[in-house]
Amino acid sequence: MGDGAPNGTGTRWERLRPVLGRLALAAASGVVLFLAFAPRPLWWLAPFAFAGFGLALHGRRLWGAAGYGLVFGLTFNLLHLLWIEDFLGAEFGPGPWLALSGVMALYVAVAAAFMPLAGRLPAAPVWLAVVFLLQEYARSRWPANGFPWGRVGFSQPEGAYTPLAAIGGAPLVGFAVLTSGFGLAWLIVRLRRDGATPWTGLAPAAACALVPPLAGLALWPAVGTGAEAGSRTVAVVQGNAPNAGIGLLGERETIRAGALAESDRLATGIDRGEVPRPDLVVWPETTVDVVGGRDADVTAAVDELGVPTLVGSLYRTDDGKTDNAVVAWRPGEGPGERYTKQELVPFSEYVPMRQIAAWFTPFVGNTRDMRWGGEPGVFDIAGTRVGTAICYEAAYDYPSRDAADAGARMIVLPTNNAWFGDGEMTYQQLAMARLRAVEHGRAVVVAATSGVSAVVRPDGTVAQQTEMYTADSLVADVPLRETTTLADRFGPWTERVMLGAGVCAVLAGLVLRRRAVQTTGRVG
């Protein structure tokens, strides 16, 4: 006690300091991952985020790794999902935002708990990556059909990893980023332990860090952008809406009036020769309520345009059912075929566990579940085959893939992002659309109620886009493409193979751990 310090204080601090350091590293890595996502063009930060996360997990056991995973996941999701406050905060406070972020963080924590097992295997970064992807697979499906927002692949709408989407879609892009990040962490650990020699010991780690982005760069020339079946001039109508969050529930007529007014302005511009006459017009999601299958105002607007129009609608049938639908509306004919949304938003378009949910919010009592669609979104319209997915479906792999497999030569994505304020949600969704363009080799047209609407080329670059909370229109030539990408040919099997590899990595790690216990008599 020569320095007068309390007995054992130095020892406790020495034990606490590395824990605090790892916690800070995990949290900082979550912030870096958040910064890698749109609207910032900082895609290259994503592998560094997972390098930091990998270093925080290095040498940890199950519960320690789970704790650091929880901190990493919570930090990222609280920042990435802040736009939920713009939607629900005024009515319900921060509860929904905090709850959803916490649930998403729990998935990361569970995956992190298993990652020390995968870290025992040769080429550890590869196995760490597929184990992390297990939680993306799980949370994209359960509960309530899952919540795929914030998948690692969605941080890469541009950059070195993006071309890999044409090979294996969002799952392969996520795998590549994760492998690079964990490879960099592994390289740092090896350098600290062994120094710069021997190179043979560093080579596998360096390969894991560098091969994925180099492979993506090598694939860039193969990403096609040219028209293979001609082109179509497409117009987008953005009617705008108030920035009112959940208050938009009482603004249906305002949204409708905005769409009709902007459509009228577009028709006037066409008649005056100020803009080219389009072959197809696209309206955003749920811009109008269509009761009984017809709407005189929409029919008049489409007749004035003189152009086939895909109209985002709340489509109410005579028997009282409601679809979130895209309806093909043709001049002189009126409404025709429609696509019904297949992935409904829980607690908005339908309420899972309704009786239990009613305990927490009176909002449930004022809603009625919409119907689920069951068919791919494809239209034979404007002399071509057009695929569609609606809003939330951009986060799911299969809607756009099924449309491409059904022969779509371009994809339209109607969305109603006006609910979510002027935060980052609409840009995050646009990033998904950009990645989908590369994944399917198709141009993607995003039609948003209040922005951002955009025309995305097949290589993921944005040809045109609008500002948020403005009434505006876009008119652009869109190339039509027929090439089937490998991502579409492989379909869900890319993710399934990774899922199987992740499970095998955990099982193999358990076997190695058991052998180590038998050999040393202690848990390693």
C-alpha positions in Angstrom: 0.0 0.0 0.0 3.0 2.2 -0.5 1.2 4.7 -2.8 -1.8 5.0 -0.5 -4.2 3.6 -3.0 -7.0 1.4 -1.8 -6.0 -2.3 -1.7 -6.8 -3.9 -5.1 -7.8 -0.8 -6.9 -5.0 -1.1 -9.4 -6.0 -4.7 -10.1 -9.6 -3.9 -10.6 -8.7 -1.1 -13.0 -6.4 -3.3 -15.0 -9.3 -5.7 -15.4 -11.8 -3.1 -16.3 -9.7 -1.1 -18.7 -9.6 -3.6 -21.6 -13.4 -4.3 -21.2 -14.1 -0.5 -21.5 -11.8 -0.3 -24.4 -13.5 -3.2 -26.2 -16.9 -1.6 -25.4 -15.8 1.7 -26.9 -14.4 -0.1 -29.9 -17.7 -2.0 -30.5 -19.7 1.2 -30.2 -17.4 3.2 -32.4 -17.6 0.4 -35.0 -21.4 0.7 -35.0 -21.1 4.4 -35.6 -18.7 3.8 -38.5 -21.1 1.2 -40.1 -23.9 3.8 -39.8 -21.8 6.3 -41.6 -21.2 3.8 -44.4 -24.9 3.9 -45.4 -26.7 6.4 -47.6 -27.1 9.3 -47.9 -23.4 9.4 -47.4 -21.2 8.0 -50.3 -18.9 6.4 -47.7 -19.4 2.8 -48.7 -15.7 2.1 -48.1 -16.2 2.6 -44.3 -18.2 -0.6 -44.0 -15.3 -3.1 -44.0 -13.4 -0.9 -41.5 -16.5 -1.1 -39.2 -16.3 -4.9 -39.2 -12.5 -4.8 -38.7 -13.1 -2.8 -35.5 -15.9 -5.2 -34.5 -13.7 -8.2 -35.2 -11.0 -6.8 -33.0 -13.5 -6.2 -30.2 -14.5 -9.9 -30.4 -11.0 -11.3 -30.7 -10.3 -13.7 -27.9 -13.7 -13.4 -26.3 -15.9 -16.2 -25.1 -19.7 -16.6 -25.6 -21.1 -14.1 -23.2 -18.4 -11.5 -23.7 -18.8 -11.7 -27.5 -22.6 -11.4 -27.1 -22.2 -8.3 -25.0 -20.0 -6.6 -27.5 -22.3 -7.7 -30.3 -25.2 -6.1 -28.4 -23.3 -2.8 -28.1 -22.3 -2.8 -31.8 -25.8 -3.7 -33.0 -27.6 -1.3 -30.7 -25.3 1.7 -31.7 -25.8 1.0 -35.4 -29.5 0.5 -35.3 -30.3 3.5 -33.0 -28.6 5.7 -35.6 -29.7 3.9 -38.7 -33.4 3.7 -37.7 -33.7 7.2 -36.2 -36.3 8.0 -39.0 -38.8 5.9 -37.1 -39.0 8.8 -34.6 -40.2 11.1 -37.5 -43.0 8.6 -38.2 -44.2 7.6 -34.7 -42.4 9.8 -32.2 -45.0 12.5 -32.0 -47.7 10.0 -31.2 -45.9 7.3 -29.3 -42.6 8.8 -28.1 -39.3 7.0 -28.6 -40.7 3.6 -27.6 -41.1 2.1 -31.1 -37.7 3.3 -32.2 -35.9 2.0 -29.1 -37.8 -1.3 -29.1 -37.1 -2.1 -32.8 -33.4 -1.1 -32.4 -33.1 -3.3 -29.4 -34.6 -6.3 -31.1 -32.3 -5.9 -34.1 -29.4 -5.6 -31.7 -30.3 -8.9 -30.0 -30.0 -10.7 -33.3 -26.5 -9.3 -33.7 -25.7 -10.3 -30.1 -26.7 -13.9 -30.7 -24.7 -14.1 -33.9 -21.7 -12.6 -32.1 -22.0 -15.2 -29.3 -21.3 -17.9 -31.9 -18.5 -16.1 -33.7 -15.7 -17.2 -31.3 -16.5 -20.7 -32.4 -16.1 -19.9 -36.1 -12.9 -18.0 -35.3 -11.3 -21.3 -34.4 -11.5 -22.5 -38.1 -8.9 -22.0 -40.8 -9.6 -18.9 -43.0 -11.6 -17.6 -40.0 -12.8 -14.3 -41.6 -14.8 -16.3 -44.2 -16.6 -18.3 -41.4 -17.1 -15.2 -39.2 -18.8 -13.6 -42.2 -21.3 -16.4 -42.8 -22.1 -16.6 -39.1 -22.9 -12.9 -39.0 -25.1 -13.4 -42.1 -27.1 -15.9 -40.1 -28.7 -13.1 -38.1 -29.5 -11.2 -41.3 -31.3 -14.3 -42.6 -33.2 -14.8 -39.4 -34.3 -11.2 -38.8 -35.4 -10.9 -42.4 -38.0 -13.6 -41.7 -39.0 -13.6 -38.1 -41.0 -12.3 -36.3 -43.9 -10.9 -38.4 -42.2 -11.7 -41.7 -39.0 -10.0 -40.5 -37.3 -6.6 -40.9 -34.5 -6.7 -43.5 -33.6 -3.0 -43.2 -29.9 -2.3 -42.6 -28.5 -5.4 -44.2 -24.7 -5.0 -44.8 -25.1 -5.3 -48.6 -27.4 -2.2 -48.7 -24.4 -0.1 -47.6 -22.9 -0.7 -51.1 -25.0 1.0 -53.8 -21.7 2.1 -55.3 -18.1 1.2 -55.0 -15.8 -1.7 -55.3 -18.1 -4.4 -53.9 -21.2 -3.3 -55.9 -20.6 -5.4 -59.1 -20.8 -8.6 -56.9 -24.6 -8.0 -56.7 -24.9 -9.2 -60.3 -23.4 -12.6 -59.2 -25.1 -13.2 -55.8 -27.3 -10.2 -55.0 -27.3 -8.5 -51.6 -26.2 -11.6 -49.7 -23.0 -11.9 -51.7 -22.2 -8.2 -51.4 -22.7 -8.4 -47.6 -20.5 -11.5 -47.4 -17.7 -9.7 -49.4 -17.8 -6.7 -47.1 -17.8 -8.8 -44.0 -15.0 -11.0 -45.2 -12.9 -8.0 -46.0 -13.5 -6.4 -42.6 -12.8 -9.5 -40.5 -9.8 -10.3 -42.8 -8.4 -6.8 -41.9 -9.0 -7.5 -38.2 -7.2 -10.9 -38.6 -4.3 -9.2 -40.3 -3.9 -6.7 -37.5 -4.0 -9.5 -34.9 -1.3 -11.4 -36.8 0.9 -8.3 -37.2 0.7 -7.5 -33.5 1.5 -11.1 -32.6 4.1 -12.1 -35.2 5.3 -8.8 -36.8 5.7 -8.5 -40.5 7.2 -12.0 -40.9 6.6 -14.7 -41.8 4.7 -13.6 -44.9 3.1 -17.1 -45.2 1.3 -16.5 -42.0 0.0 -13.1 -43.1 -1.0 -14.1 -46.6 -4.4 -15.7 -45.8 -5.5 -12.7 -43.7 -4.4 -10.3 -46.5 -6.2 -12.4 -49.1 -9.4 -12.3 -47.1 -9.1 -8.5 -46.8 -8.2 -7.8 -50.4 -9.7 -10.4 -52.7 -13.4 -9.4 -52.3 -13.0 -5.7 -53.4 -10.5 -6.7 -56.1 -13.0 -9.3 -57.4 -15.7 -6.6 -57.5 -13.4 -4.2 -59.3 -12.6 -6.9 -61.9 -16.3 -7.4 -62.5 -17.1 -3.8 -63.2 -16.6 -4.1 -67.0 -19.1 -7.0 -67.1 -22.0 -4.8 -65.6 -24.1 -4.0 -68.6 -25.9 -0.8 -69.0 -26.9 -0.6 -72.7 -30.4 -1.1 -74.1 -30.9 -4.6 -75.4 -34.5 -4.3 -76.4 -34.9 -0.7 -77.2 -35.8 1.9 -74.6 -38.9 3.6 -73.2 -39.4 7.2 -72.1 -40.8 7.0 -68.5 -42.3 9.8 -66.5 -42.6 9.9 -62.7 -45.3 12.0 -60.9 -44.3 13.2 -57.4 -47.3 15.0 -56.0 -45.8 15.8 -52.6 -47.4 15.6 -49.2 -47.2 17.4 -45.8 -44.3 16.4 -43.5 -46.7 15.2 -40.8 -45.5 11.7 -39.9 -48.3 9.5 -38.7 -50.6 12.6 -39.2 -50.7 11.6 -42.8 -53.5 9.2 -41.8 -55.8 12.2 -42.1 -54.3 13.6 -45.3 -55.4 11.1 -47.9 -57.3 13.7 -49.9 -54.2 16.0 -49.8 -52.0 13.2 -51.2 -54.6 12.5 -53.8 -55.0 16.1 -54.8 -51.2 16.6 -55.1 -50.8 13.6 -57.4 -53.7 14.8 -59.6 -52.3 18.3 -59.7 -48.8 17.3 -60.6 -50.2 14.9 -63.3 -52.1 17.8 -64.8 -48.9 20.0 -64.8 -47.0 17.1 -66.5 -49.8 16.8 -69.1 -49.6 20.5 -69.8 -45.9 20.4 -70.2 -46.3 17.5 -72.7 -48.9 19.3 -74.7 -46.7 22.4 -74.9 -43.7 20.4 -76.0 -41.7 21.4 -72.9 -41.0 17.8 -72.0 -41.0 14.7 -74.2 -44.1 12.6 -74.5 -43.5 9.5 -72.3 -44.4 6.0 -73.2 -45.2 5.2 -69.5 -46.1 7.2 -66.4 -45.6 6.0 -62.9 -47.4 7.3 -59.8 -46.2 6.6 -56.2 -47.5 4.1 -53.8 -51.1 4.6 -52.4 -51.6 8.0 -54.0 -55.3 7.4 -54.5 -58.1 5.3 -53.0 -59.7 3.3 -55.7 -63.1 2.1 -54.5 -64.9 -0.6 -56.4 -62.2 -0.8 -59.0 -62.8 2.6 -60.7 -62.0 6.2 -60.2 -63.3 8.9 -62.5 -60.7 11.5 -61.5 -57.8 9.1 -62.2 -59.4 8.0 -65.5 -59.7 11.7 -66.5 -56.0 12.3 -65.5 -54.7 9.3 -67.5 -56.9 10.3 -70.5 -55.4 13.8 -70.3 -51.9 12.4 -70.3 -52.8 10.0 -73.1 -50.2 7.6 -71.8 -50.5 4.2 -70.0 -50.0 4.8 -66.3 -49.1 2.6 -63.3 -51.1 4.0 -60.4 -50.2 3.3 -56.8 -53.5 2.7 -55.1 -55.3 1.7 -51.9 -57.6 -0.6 -53.9 -60.8 -1.3 -52.1 -62.9 -4.1 -53.5 -66.7 -4.3 -53.4 -66.5 -6.9 -50.6 -64.6 -4.4 -48.3 -61.1 -5.9 -48.7 -58.2 -3.5 -49.3 -55.0 -4.1 -51.3 -51.9 -2.0 -51.5 -51.7 -2.3 -55.3 -50.3 -0.9 -58.5 -53.0 -0.7 -61.1 -52.4 -0.5 -64.9 -54.5 2.5 -66.1 -54.8 3.0 -69.9 -56.2 6.0 -71.6 -59.6 5.4 -73.1 -59.9 2.0 -71.2 -59.5 2.8 -67.5 -58.1 0.4 -64.9 -56.9 -3.0 -65.8 -54.6 -5.6 -64.3 -53.0 -4.9 -60.9 -50.2 -6.1 -58.7 -50.9 -6.6 -55.0 -48.0 -6.0 -52.5 -46.6 -9.3 -51.2 -44.6 -8.0 -48.2 -46.9 -5.9 -46.0 -45.5 -3.6 -43.3 -46.3 -5.0 -39.8 -48.3 -2.7 -37.5 -49.1 -0.5 -40.5 -50.6 -2.5 -43.3 -51.5 -5.4 -41.1 -51.2 -6.1 -37.4 -49.6 -9.3 -36.2 -50.9 -10.7 -32.9 -53.6 -8.1 -33.0 -55.1 -8.9 -29.5 -51.7 -8.6 -27.8 -50.7 -5.5 -29.8 -53.9 -3.8 -28.7 -52.5 -3.8 -25.1 -49.8 -1.3 -26.1 -51.5 1.1 -28.6 -55.0 2.2 -29.4 -53.8 2.7 -33.0 -54.5 -0.9 -33.6 -58.3 -0.5 -33.2 -58.5 1.9 -36.1 -56.8 -0.3 -38.7 -57.9 -3.2 -40.9 -55.4 -5.7 -42.3 -54.7 -5.5 -46.0 -54.6 -8.5 -48.2 -51.4 -10.2 -49.1 -50.4 -10.6 -52.7 -49.2 -13.9 -54.0 -48.0 -13.2 -57.6 -44.9 -11.5 -59.1 -45.4 -7.9 -60.1 -45.2 -7.8 -63.9 -47.2 -5.8 -66.4 -47.4 -6.0 -70.2 -47.6 -2.2 -70.8 -46.2 0.5 -73.0 -45.1 -2.2 -75.5 -42.8 -4.0 -73.0 -42.8 -6.0 -69.9 -42.4 -4.0 -66.7 -41.7 -5.4 -63.2 -42.7 -3.8 -60.0 -42.1 -4.0 -56.2 -43.8 -1.7 -53.8 -41.8 0.3 -51.1 -40.9 -2.0 -48.3 -40.4 -4.9 -50.8 -37.2 -3.3 -52.0 -35.6 -4.7 -48.8 -36.6 -8.3 -49.7 -34.7 -10.2 -52.4 -37.5 -12.1 -54.0 -40.1 -9.6 -55.3 -37.7 -7.9 -57.8 -36.0 -11.2 -58.6 -39.4 -12.9 -59.4 -40.3 -10.0 -61.6 -37.0 -10.2 -63.5 -37.4 -14.0 -63.9 -40.9 -13.4 -65.3 -39.4 -11.4 -68.1 -39.4 -7.8 -66.8 -37.1 -5.5 -68.9 -37.2 -2.7 -66.4 -38.4 -2.3 -62.7 -40.6 0.3 -61.1 -40.6 0.9 -57.4 -43.6 3.0 -56.2 -43.1 4.2 -52.6 -44.7 6.5 -50.0 -41.8 7.8 -47.9 -43.7 10.9 -46.9 -44.5 9.2 -43.5 -40.9 9.2 -42.5 -39.9 12.9 -42.5 -36.8 14.4 -44.0 -34.4 12.0 -42.5 -32.4 9.2 -44.1 -35.1 6.6 -44.7 -35.8 7.6 -48.3 -32.1 7.6 -49.2 -31.6 4.2 -47.6 -34.4 2.9 -49.8 -32.9 4.5 -52.9 -29.6 2.7 -52.1 -31.5 -0.6 -52.1 -33.0 0.3 -55.5 -29.6 1.0 -56.8 -28.2 -2.3 -55.6 -31.3 -4.1 -57.1 -30.5 -2.4 -60.5 -27.1 -4.1 -60.6 -28.4 -7.3 -59.1 -30.9 -7.8 -61.9 -29.2 -5.8 -64.7 -32.3 -3.6 -65.0 -33.0 0.1 -64.8 -35.1 0.9 -61.8 -37.6 3.8 -61.6 -38.4 5.0 -58.1 -41.7 7.0 -57.7 -42.0 8.5 -54.3 -44.9 10.6 -52.9 -42.7 13.3 -51.6 -39.2 12.3 -52.7 -36.7 11.1 -53.4 -38.0 9.9 -56.8 -35.3 8.7 -59.1 -34.3 7.0 -62.4 -31.5 4.5 -61.7 -29.4 3.1 -64.5 -28.7 -0.7 -64.7 -25.2 -0.1 -63.2 -26.7 1.6 -60.1 -25.9 5.1 -61.0 -28.7 7.7 -60.6 -29.6 9.4 -63.9 -32.2 11.8 -62.4 -33.7 12.5 -59.0 -36.0 14.9 -57.3 -35.7 16.9 -54.0 -37.7 15.9 -50.9 -41.1 17.5 -50.1 -41.5 19.1 -53.4 -44.1 18.6 -56.2 -42.1 17.6 -59.3 -41.9 15.2 -62.2 -39.1 13.3 -63.9 -39.0 12.3 -67.6 -36.1 10.1 -68.8 -35.2 7.5 -71.4 -34.9 4.1 -69.7 -33.0 1.2 -71.4 -34.7 -2.1 -71.6 -32.6 -5.2 -70.9 -33.1 -8.9 -71.3 -29.9 -10.5 -70.0 -30.4 -12.7 -67.0 -27.8 -12.1 -64.3 -26.1 -14.9 -62.4 -27.8 -13.5 -59.3 -31.2 -14.2 -60.8 -30.1 -17.6 -62.1 -28.8 -18.7 -58.7 -31.9 -17.1 -57.0 -32.2 -17.9 -53.3 -29.4 -20.5 -53.4 -26.6 -18.0 -52.8 -28.1 -17.1 -49.4 -29.0 -20.7 -48.7 -25.4 -21.9 -49.3 -24.2 -19.2 -46.9 -26.8 -20.2 -44.4 -25.6 -23.8 -44.5 -22.0 -22.7 -44.3 -22.7 -20.6 -41.2 -24.4 -23.5 -39.4 -21.5 -25.8 -40.3 -19.0 -23.3 -39.1 -20.7 -23.1 -35.7 -20.9 -26.9 -35.4 -17.3 -27.3 -36.5 -16.3 -24.7 -33.9 -18.2 -26.6 -31.2 -16.3 -29.8 -32.1 -12.9 -28.0 -32.0 -13.9 -26.4 -28.7 -14.8 -29.8 -27.2 -11.5 -31.3 -28.3 -9.6 -28.3 -26.8 -11.4 -28.9 -23.4 -10.6 -32.6 -23.5 -7.0 -31.8 -24.2 -6.4 -28.9 -21.8 -9.1 -29.5 -19.3 -10.4 -25.9 -19.6 -12.6 -23.9 -21.9 -10.6 -21.9 -24.5 
